[in-house]
Amino acid sequence: MDHMSVRVIIDTDLSIDDAPALLLAMQSPELEIASIPTVSGNGPGDA
């Protein structure tokens, strides 16, 4: 069975809660990760 992958950009601050999700995404055959831009900390809620 052929399946198509979904191309995604994962925007993250790479905090401890994001690391497991990022690892799972990198191992998923359904996802093609196009980019992983990172920032330091969290932005304001109204940004």
PADRENSE-264255 format. One record per atom (N, C-alpha, C, CB): residue number from 1; chain; atom name; x, y, z. Coordinates in Angstrom, 3 decimals, always signed. Glycine has a CB too. Example, Ala and Ser with C-alpha at 12.3 -4.5 7.8 and 13.67 -1.06 7.14 Angstrom:
BEGIN
(node 1; A; N; (+13.190; -5.690; +7.800))
(node 1; A; CA; (+12.300; -4.500; +7.800))
(node 1; A; C; (+13.200; -3.300; +7.800))
(node 1; A; CB; (+11.308; -4.473; +9.046))
(node 2; A; N; (+12.850; -2.250; +7.080))
(node 2; A; CA; (+13.670; -1.060; +7.140))
(node 2; A; C; (+12.900; +0.030; +7.870))
(node 2; A; CB; (+14.084; -0.598; +5.725))
REM end
This chain:
BEGIN
(node 1; A; N; (+0.837; -1.183; +0.000))
(node 1; A; CA; (+0.000; +0.000; +0.000))
(node 1; A; C; (+0.881; +1.245; +0.000))
(node 1; A; CB; (-0.952; -0.001; +1.215))
(node 2; A; N; (+0.680; +2.094; -0.984))
(node 2; A; CA; (+1.413; +3.355; -1.048))
(node 2; A; C; (+0.678; +4.410; -0.238))
(node 2; A; CB; (+1.593; +3.820; -2.514))
(node 3; A; N; (+1.431; +5.238; +0.442))
(node 3; A; CA; (+0.822; +6.353; +1.157))
(node 3; A; C; (+1.651; +7.601; +0.910))
(node 3; A; CB; (+0.708; +6.054; +2.679))
(node 4; A; N; (+0.971; +8.714; +0.948))
(node 4; A; CA; (+1.656; +9.983; +0.749))
(node 4; A; C; (+1.973; +10.596; +2.101))
(node 4; A; CB; (+0.803; +10.948; -0.104))
(node 5; A; N; (+3.126; +11.214; +2.196))
(node 5; A; CA; (+3.479; +11.901; +3.435))
(node 5; A; C; (+3.013; +13.354; +3.355))
(node 5; A; CB; (+5.012; +11.826; +3.697))
(node 6; A; N; (+2.768; +13.921; +4.504))
(node 6; A; CA; (+2.355; +15.316; +4.609))
(node 6; A; C; (+3.587; +16.137; +4.948))
(node 6; A; CB; (+1.229; +15.508; +5.684))
(node 7; A; N; (+3.848; +17.150; +4.151))
(node 7; A; CA; (+5.001; +18.017; +4.390))
(node 7; A; C; (+4.627; +19.048; +5.447))
(node 7; A; CB; (+5.468; +18.713; +3.074))
(node 8; A; N; (+5.435; +19.139; +6.517))
(node 8; A; CA; (+5.110; +20.022; +7.637))
(node 8; A; C; (+6.302; +20.890; +8.024))
(node 8; A; CB; (+4.648; +19.203; +8.841))
(node 9; A; N; (+5.994; +22.012; +8.644))
(node 9; A; CA; (+6.980; +22.860; +9.307))
(node 9; A; C; (+6.627; +22.819; +10.784))
(node 9; A; CB; (+6.984; +24.351; +8.734))
(node 10; A; N; (+7.568; +22.420; +11.618))
(node 10; A; CA; (+7.337; +22.325; +13.052))
(node 10; A; C; (+7.974; +23.540; +13.714))
(node 10; A; CB; (+7.913; +20.992; +13.638))
(node 11; A; N; (+7.131; +24.447; +14.208))
(node 11; A; CA; (+7.595; +25.676; +14.858))
(node 11; A; C; (+7.594; +25.439; +16.361))
(node 11; A; CB; (+6.693; +26.910; +14.479))
(node 12; A; N; (+8.758; +25.495; +16.988))
(node 12; A; CA; (+8.869; +25.101; +18.384))
(node 12; A; C; (+9.916; +25.925; +19.116))
(node 12; A; CB; (+9.205; +23.627; +18.487))
(node 13; A; N; (+9.798; +25.957; +20.445))
(node 13; A; CA; (+10.833; +26.583; +21.268))
(node 13; A; C; (+11.779; +25.529; +21.851))
(node 13; A; CB; (+10.190; +27.406; +22.400))
(node 14; A; N; (+11.564; +24.272; +21.488))
(node 14; A; CA; (+12.378; +23.125; +21.917))
(node 14; A; C; (+12.493; +23.005; +23.432))
(node 14; A; CB; (+13.761; +23.229; +21.322))
(node 15; A; N; (+11.404; +23.285; +24.123))
(node 15; A; CA; (+11.398; +23.056; +25.565))
(node 15; A; C; (+11.192; +21.564; +25.833))
(node 15; A; CB; (+10.289; +23.905; +26.262))
(node 16; A; N; (+11.242; +21.174; +27.078))
(node 16; A; CA; (+11.206; +19.762; +27.443))
(node 16; A; C; (+9.944; +19.064; +26.958))
(node 16; A; CB; (+11.321; +19.616; +28.938))
(node 17; A; N; (+8.818; +19.759; +26.900))
(node 17; A; CA; (+7.590; +19.122; +26.436))
(node 17; A; C; (+7.544; +18.969; +24.921))
(node 17; A; CB; (+6.396; +19.914; +26.899))
(node 18; A; N; (+8.341; +19.724; +24.185))
(node 18; A; CA; (+8.356; +19.634; +22.731))
(node 18; A; C; (+9.279; +18.530; +22.216))
(node 18; A; CB; (+8.774; +20.958; +22.144))
(node 19; A; N; (+10.283; +18.170; +22.981))
(node 19; A; CA; (+11.276; +17.198; +22.524))
(node 19; A; C; (+10.669; +15.834; +22.192))
(node 19; A; CB; (+12.342; +17.031; +23.578))
(node 20; A; N; (+9.832; +15.230; +23.048))
(node 20; A; CA; (+9.255; +13.924; +22.690))
(node 20; A; C; (+8.371; +13.998; +21.440))
(node 20; A; CB; (+8.439; +13.379; +23.860))
(node 21; A; N; (+7.604; +15.069; +21.304))
(node 21; A; CA; (+6.749; +15.215; +20.127))
(node 21; A; C; (+7.590; +15.353; +18.861))
(node 21; A; CB; (+5.823; +16.431; +20.283))
(node 22; A; N; (+8.686; +16.078; +18.952))
(node 22; A; CA; (+9.572; +16.244; +17.809))
(node 22; A; C; (+10.198; +14.911; +17.408))
(node 22; A; CB; (+10.663; +17.269; +18.125))
(node 23; A; N; (+10.628; +14.128; +18.379))
(node 23; A; CA; (+11.199; +12.813; +18.082))
(node 23; A; C; (+10.180; +11.903; +17.413))
(node 23; A; CB; (+11.720; +12.158; +19.359))
(node 24; A; N; (+8.941; +11.908; +17.901))
(node 24; A; CA; (+7.892; +11.095; +17.283))
(node 24; A; C; (+7.622; +11.548; +15.853))
(node 24; A; CB; (+6.602; +11.165; +18.109))
(node 25; A; N; (+7.584; +12.848; +15.633))
(node 25; A; CA; (+7.345; +13.371; +14.287))
(node 25; A; C; (+8.467; +12.969; +13.335))
(node 25; A; CB; (+7.207; +14.897; +14.322))
(node 26; A; N; (+9.708; +12.997; +13.821))
(node 26; A; CA; (+10.848; +12.641; +12.978))
(node 26; A; C; (+10.834; +11.166; +12.590))
(node 26; A; CB; (+12.146; +12.971; +13.692))
(node 27; A; N; (+10.222; +10.325; +13.407))
(node 27; A; CA; (+10.162; +8.895; +13.123))
(node 27; A; C; (+8.926; +8.499; +12.325))
(node 27; A; CB; (+10.197; +8.120; +14.408))
(node 28; A; N; (+7.998; +9.406; +12.141))
(node 28; A; CA; (+6.740; +9.085; +11.480))
(node 28; A; C; (+6.911; +8.990; +9.966))
(node 28; A; CB; (+5.686; +10.130; +11.821))
(node 29; A; N; (+6.485; +7.874; +9.369))
(node 29; A; CA; (+6.542; +7.769; +7.913))
(node 29; A; C; (+5.478; +8.633; +7.232))
(node 29; A; CB; (+6.373; +6.316; +7.490))
(node 30; A; N; (+4.494; +9.119; +7.985))
(node 30; A; CA; (+3.432; +9.941; +7.408))
(node 30; A; C; (+3.811; +11.410; +7.290))
(node 30; A; CB; (+2.187; +9.816; +8.235))
(node 31; A; N; (+4.928; +11.810; +7.912))
(node 31; A; CA; (+5.327; +13.213; +7.893))
(node 31; A; C; (+6.648; +13.399; +7.161))
(node 31; A; CB; (+5.436; +13.754; +9.316))
(node 32; A; N; (+6.717; +14.458; +6.375))
(node 32; A; CA; (+7.979; +14.907; +5.785))
(node 32; A; C; (+8.258; +16.274; +6.406))
(node 32; A; CB; (+7.912; +14.976; +4.182))
(node 33; A; N; (+9.259; +16.347; +7.257))
(node 33; A; CA; (+9.562; +17.597; +7.947))
(node 33; A; C; (+10.388; +18.483; +7.022))
(node 33; A; CB; (+10.319; +17.333; +9.285))
(node 34; A; N; (+9.794; +19.609; +6.631))
(node 34; A; CA; (+10.459; +20.533; +5.719))
(node 34; A; C; (+11.406; +21.465; +6.463))
(node 34; A; CB; (+9.429; +21.345; +4.948))
(node 35; A; N; (+11.023; +21.830; +7.693))
(node 35; A; CA; (+11.812; +22.799; +8.448))
(node 35; A; C; (+11.441; +22.719; +9.918))
(node 35; A; CB; (+11.595; +24.234; +7.909))
(node 36; A; N; (+12.417; +23.046; +10.787))
(node 36; A; CA; (+12.176; +23.137; +12.221))
(node 36; A; C; (+12.797; +24.445; +12.718))
(node 36; A; CB; (+12.769; +21.893; +12.983))
(node 37; A; N; (+12.085; +25.580; +12.548))
(node 37; A; CA; (+12.603; +26.835; +13.098))
(node 37; A; C; (+12.460; +26.820; +14.618))
(node 37; A; CB; (+11.859; +28.061; +12.488))
(node 38; A; N; (+13.401; +27.409; +15.317))
(node 38; A; CA; (+13.354; +27.416; +16.780))
(node 38; A; C; (+13.477; +28.834; +17.315))
(node 38; A; CB; (+14.467; +26.533; +17.362))
(node 39; A; N; (+12.942; +29.030; +18.501))
(node 39; A; CA; (+13.058; +30.299; +19.211))
(node 39; A; C; (+13.412; +30.005; +20.653))
(node 39; A; CB; (+11.744; +31.131; +19.117))
(node 40; A; N; (+13.815; +31.011; +21.371))
(node 40; A; CA; (+14.124; +30.851; +22.787))
(node 40; A; C; (+12.968; +31.381; +23.616))
(node 40; A; CB; (+15.441; +31.576; +23.156))
(node 41; A; N; (+12.340; +30.520; +24.400))
(node 41; A; CA; (+11.247; +30.940; +25.271))
(node 41; A; C; (+9.924; +31.042; +24.548))
(node 41; A; CB; (+11.570; +32.255; +25.898))
(node 42; A; N; (+8.920; +31.514; +25.269))
(node 42; A; CA; (+7.577; +31.672; +24.725))
(node 42; A; C; (+7.300; +33.137; +24.442))
(node 42; A; CB; (+6.524; +31.102; +25.690))
(node 43; A; N; (+6.537; +33.387; +23.382))
(node 43; A; CA; (+6.148; +34.743; +23.053))
(node 43; A; C; (+4.886; +35.137; +23.797))
(node 43; A; CB; (+5.946; +34.889; +21.555))
(node 44; A; N; (+4.521; +36.407; +23.735))
(node 44; A; CA; (+3.287; +36.847; +24.390))
(node 44; A; C; (+2.066; +36.215; +23.726))
(node 44; A; CB; (+3.176; +38.381; +24.355))
(node 45; A; N; (+1.006; +36.041; +24.477))
(node 45; A; CA; (-0.197; +35.396; +23.973))
(node 45; A; C; (-0.887; +36.145; +22.854))
(node 45; A; CB; (-1.148; +35.205; +25.076))
(node 46; A; N; (-0.672; +37.445; +22.749))
(node 46; A; CA; (-1.339; +38.231; +21.710))
(node 46; A; C; (-0.462; +38.454; +20.485))
(node 46; A; CB; (-1.766; +39.565; +22.271))
(node 47; A; N; (+0.633; +37.740; +20.387))
(node 47; A; CA; (+1.552; +37.914; +19.256))
(node 47; A; C; (+0.977; +37.336; +17.989))
(node 47; A; CB; (+2.894; +37.268; +19.549))
REM end
